[in-house]
Amino acid sequence: MAHHKSALKRIRQTKKLKIANRQKRKTLKLAIREVHTSTMVEAAGEKLKSAQSILDKMAVRGLLHKNNAAKKLSRLAKSVNALKS
């Protein structure tokens, strides 16, 4: 167990951050799943925009590496473009 006051505070902070990060990853997963499962091109385009926003925010905040976010976005765009043809 931690012996210092600052260590106890860090434990409390990491618990909060862990819960928040888990929620953010879950919303990202759901957004990606919605893009992949949509069959209408217009709906898929709108869902792609929201997923892109979430991906960009996560990359800026450090929850995802920027290249990982770019890869995920590229694959989502590719799946939406496949619906058009």
CNS distance restraints for C-alpha pairs under 8 A (distance, minus, plus):
assign (resid   2 and name CA) (resid   7 and name CA) 5.81 0.50 0.50
assign (resid   2 and name CA) (resid   8 and name CA) 6.06 0.50 0.50
assign (resid   3 and name CA) (resid   7 and name CA) 7.03 0.50 0.50
assign (resid   3 and name CA) (resid   8 and name CA) 7.55 0.50 0.50
assign (resid   4 and name CA) (resid   8 and name CA) 6.42 0.50 0.50
assign (resid   5 and name CA) (resid   9 and name CA) 6.35 0.50 0.50
assign (resid   6 and name CA) (resid  10 and name CA) 6.24 0.50 0.50
assign (resid   7 and name CA) (resid  11 and name CA) 6.31 0.50 0.50
assign (resid   8 and name CA) (resid  12 and name CA) 6.44 0.50 0.50
assign (resid   9 and name CA) (resid  13 and name CA) 6.19 0.50 0.50
assign (resid  10 and name CA) (resid  14 and name CA) 6.06 0.50 0.50
assign (resid  11 and name CA) (resid  15 and name CA) 6.33 0.50 0.50
assign (resid  12 and name CA) (resid  16 and name CA) 6.54 0.50 0.50
assign (resid  13 and name CA) (resid  17 and name CA) 6.19 0.50 0.50
assign (resid  14 and name CA) (resid  18 and name CA) 5.84 0.50 0.50
assign (resid  15 and name CA) (resid  19 and name CA) 6.43 0.50 0.50
assign (resid  16 and name CA) (resid  20 and name CA) 6.32 0.50 0.50
assign (resid  17 and name CA) (resid  21 and name CA) 5.92 0.50 0.50
assign (resid  18 and name CA) (resid  22 and name CA) 6.08 0.50 0.50
assign (resid  19 and name CA) (resid  23 and name CA) 6.32 0.50 0.50
assign (resid  20 and name CA) (resid  24 and name CA) 6.31 0.50 0.50
assign (resid  21 and name CA) (resid  25 and name CA) 6.17 0.50 0.50
assign (resid  21 and name CA) (resid  63 and name CA) 7.48 0.50 0.50
assign (resid  22 and name CA) (resid  26 and name CA) 6.19 0.50 0.50
assign (resid  23 and name CA) (resid  27 and name CA) 6.31 0.50 0.50
assign (resid  24 and name CA) (resid  28 and name CA) 6.27 0.50 0.50
assign (resid  25 and name CA) (resid  29 and name CA) 6.21 0.50 0.50
assign (resid  26 and name CA) (resid  30 and name CA) 6.24 0.50 0.50
assign (resid  27 and name CA) (resid  31 and name CA) 6.10 0.50 0.50
assign (resid  28 and name CA) (resid  32 and name CA) 6.18 0.50 0.50
assign (resid  28 and name CA) (resid  51 and name CA) 6.86 0.50 0.50
assign (resid  28 and name CA) (resid  54 and name CA) 6.43 0.50 0.50
assign (resid  28 and name CA) (resid  55 and name CA) 7.13 0.50 0.50
assign (resid  29 and name CA) (resid  33 and name CA) 6.11 0.50 0.50
assign (resid  30 and name CA) (resid  34 and name CA) 6.12 0.50 0.50
assign (resid  31 and name CA) (resid  35 and name CA) 6.43 0.50 0.50
assign (resid  31 and name CA) (resid  47 and name CA) 7.08 0.50 0.50
assign (resid  31 and name CA) (resid  50 and name CA) 7.39 0.50 0.50
assign (resid  31 and name CA) (resid  51 and name CA) 5.37 0.50 0.50
assign (resid  32 and name CA) (resid  36 and name CA) 6.34 0.50 0.50
assign (resid  32 and name CA) (resid  48 and name CA) 7.94 0.50 0.50
assign (resid  32 and name CA) (resid  51 and name CA) 6.34 0.50 0.50
assign (resid  32 and name CA) (resid  76 and name CA) 7.39 0.50 0.50
assign (resid  33 and name CA) (resid  37 and name CA) 6.08 0.50 0.50
assign (resid  34 and name CA) (resid  38 and name CA) 6.01 0.50 0.50
assign (resid  34 and name CA) (resid  44 and name CA) 7.91 0.50 0.50
assign (resid  34 and name CA) (resid  47 and name CA) 6.92 0.50 0.50
assign (resid  35 and name CA) (resid  44 and name CA) 5.41 0.50 0.50
assign (resid  35 and name CA) (resid  45 and name CA) 7.99 0.50 0.50
assign (resid  35 and name CA) (resid  47 and name CA) 5.64 0.50 0.50
assign (resid  35 and name CA) (resid  48 and name CA) 6.00 0.50 0.50
assign (resid  35 and name CA) (resid  51 and name CA) 7.88 0.50 0.50
assign (resid  35 and name CA) (resid  76 and name CA) 7.07 0.50 0.50
assign (resid  35 and name CA) (resid  80 and name CA) 7.52 0.50 0.50
assign (resid  36 and name CA) (resid  44 and name CA) 7.88 0.50 0.50
assign (resid  36 and name CA) (resid  76 and name CA) 7.30 0.50 0.50
assign (resid  36 and name CA) (resid  79 and name CA) 6.88 0.50 0.50
assign (resid  36 and name CA) (resid  80 and name CA) 7.78 0.50 0.50
assign (resid  38 and name CA) (resid  43 and name CA) 6.81 0.50 0.50
assign (resid  38 and name CA) (resid  44 and name CA) 5.56 0.50 0.50
assign (resid  39 and name CA) (resid  43 and name CA) 7.74 0.50 0.50
assign (resid  39 and name CA) (resid  44 and name CA) 7.04 0.50 0.50
assign (resid  39 and name CA) (resid  83 and name CA) 7.20 0.50 0.50
assign (resid  40 and name CA) (resid  44 and name CA) 6.05 0.50 0.50
assign (resid  40 and name CA) (resid  83 and name CA) 7.60 0.50 0.50
assign (resid  41 and name CA) (resid  45 and name CA) 6.12 0.50 0.50
assign (resid  41 and name CA) (resid  80 and name CA) 6.87 0.50 0.50
assign (resid  41 and name CA) (resid  83 and name CA) 6.08 0.50 0.50
assign (resid  41 and name CA) (resid  84 and name CA) 6.33 0.50 0.50
assign (resid  42 and name CA) (resid  46 and name CA) 6.41 0.50 0.50
assign (resid  43 and name CA) (resid  47 and name CA) 6.20 0.50 0.50
assign (resid  44 and name CA) (resid  48 and name CA) 5.94 0.50 0.50
assign (resid  44 and name CA) (resid  80 and name CA) 6.23 0.50 0.50
assign (resid  45 and name CA) (resid  49 and name CA) 6.39 0.50 0.50
assign (resid  45 and name CA) (resid  80 and name CA) 6.83 0.50 0.50
assign (resid  46 and name CA) (resid  50 and name CA) 6.64 0.50 0.50
assign (resid  47 and name CA) (resid  51 and name CA) 6.14 0.50 0.50
assign (resid  48 and name CA) (resid  52 and name CA) 5.96 0.50 0.50
assign (resid  48 and name CA) (resid  76 and name CA) 7.04 0.50 0.50
assign (resid  48 and name CA) (resid  77 and name CA) 7.24 0.50 0.50
assign (resid  48 and name CA) (resid  80 and name CA) 7.85 0.50 0.50
assign (resid  49 and name CA) (resid  53 and name CA) 6.29 0.50 0.50
assign (resid  50 and name CA) (resid  54 and name CA) 6.39 0.50 0.50
assign (resid  51 and name CA) (resid  55 and name CA) 6.09 0.50 0.50
assign (resid  51 and name CA) (resid  73 and name CA) 8.00 0.50 0.50
assign (resid  52 and name CA) (resid  56 and name CA) 6.06 0.50 0.50
assign (resid  52 and name CA) (resid  73 and name CA) 6.42 0.50 0.50
assign (resid  53 and name CA) (resid  57 and name CA) 6.23 0.50 0.50
assign (resid  54 and name CA) (resid  58 and name CA) 6.20 0.50 0.50
assign (resid  55 and name CA) (resid  59 and name CA) 6.17 0.50 0.50
assign (resid  55 and name CA) (resid  64 and name CA) 7.97 0.50 0.50
assign (resid  55 and name CA) (resid  69 and name CA) 5.75 0.50 0.50
assign (resid  55 and name CA) (resid  73 and name CA) 7.47 0.50 0.50
assign (resid  56 and name CA) (resid  60 and name CA) 6.18 0.50 0.50
assign (resid  56 and name CA) (resid  69 and name CA) 6.99 0.50 0.50
assign (resid  57 and name CA) (resid  61 and name CA) 6.13 0.50 0.50
assign (resid  58 and name CA) (resid  62 and name CA) 6.08 0.50 0.50
assign (resid  58 and name CA) (resid  63 and name CA) 5.09 0.50 0.50
assign (resid  58 and name CA) (resid  64 and name CA) 5.69 0.50 0.50
assign (resid  58 and name CA) (resid  69 and name CA) 7.98 0.50 0.50
assign (resid  59 and name CA) (resid  63 and name CA) 5.96 0.50 0.50
assign (resid  59 and name CA) (resid  64 and name CA) 4.78 0.50 0.50
assign (resid  59 and name CA) (resid  65 and name CA) 5.66 0.50 0.50
assign (resid  59 and name CA) (resid  66 and name CA) 5.07 0.50 0.50
assign (resid  59 and name CA) (resid  69 and name CA) 6.26 0.50 0.50
assign (resid  60 and name CA) (resid  66 and name CA) 7.53 0.50 0.50
assign (resid  64 and name CA) (resid  68 and name CA) 6.41 0.50 0.50
assign (resid  64 and name CA) (resid  69 and name CA) 6.29 0.50 0.50
assign (resid  65 and name CA) (resid  69 and name CA) 6.31 0.50 0.50
assign (resid  66 and name CA) (resid  70 and name CA) 6.14 0.50 0.50
assign (resid  67 and name CA) (resid  71 and name CA) 6.07 0.50 0.50
assign (resid  68 and name CA) (resid  72 and name CA) 6.24 0.50 0.50
assign (resid  69 and name CA) (resid  73 and name CA) 6.12 0.50 0.50
assign (resid  70 and name CA) (resid  74 and name CA) 6.03 0.50 0.50
assign (resid  71 and name CA) (resid  75 and name CA) 6.27 0.50 0.50
assign (resid  72 and name CA) (resid  76 and name CA) 6.23 0.50 0.50
assign (resid  73 and name CA) (resid  77 and name CA) 6.14 0.50 0.50
assign (resid  74 and name CA) (resid  78 and name CA) 6.12 0.50 0.50
assign (resid  75 and name CA) (resid  79 and name CA) 6.29 0.50 0.50
assign (resid  76 and name CA) (resid  80 and name CA) 6.31 0.50 0.50
assign (resid  77 and name CA) (resid  81 and name CA) 6.07 0.50 0.50
assign (resid  78 and name CA) (resid  82 and name CA) 6.20 0.50 0.50
assign (resid  79 and name CA) (resid  83 and name CA) 6.71 0.50 0.50
assign (resid  80 and name CA) (resid  84 and name CA) 7.01 0.50 0.50
assign (resid  81 and name CA) (resid  85 and name CA) 7.12 0.50 0.50
